[in-house]
């Protein structure tokens, strides 16, 4: 669910902040999701997986655009 939502809204930060900066900010979602997933509470595990999924969705929207831009250089 988080990856689906992240891929839908992943293109808007690319237009505002750029490809590289958006990809760096996406790493924050991965880190927060991993920290929340490591807490030994079932609810935090689900929330952490959702946030990590949003990071995956953002990455799946940003990385192809970044690779396409770098292939022309």
Beta strands, then each sheet from edge to edge (+ up, - down):
end
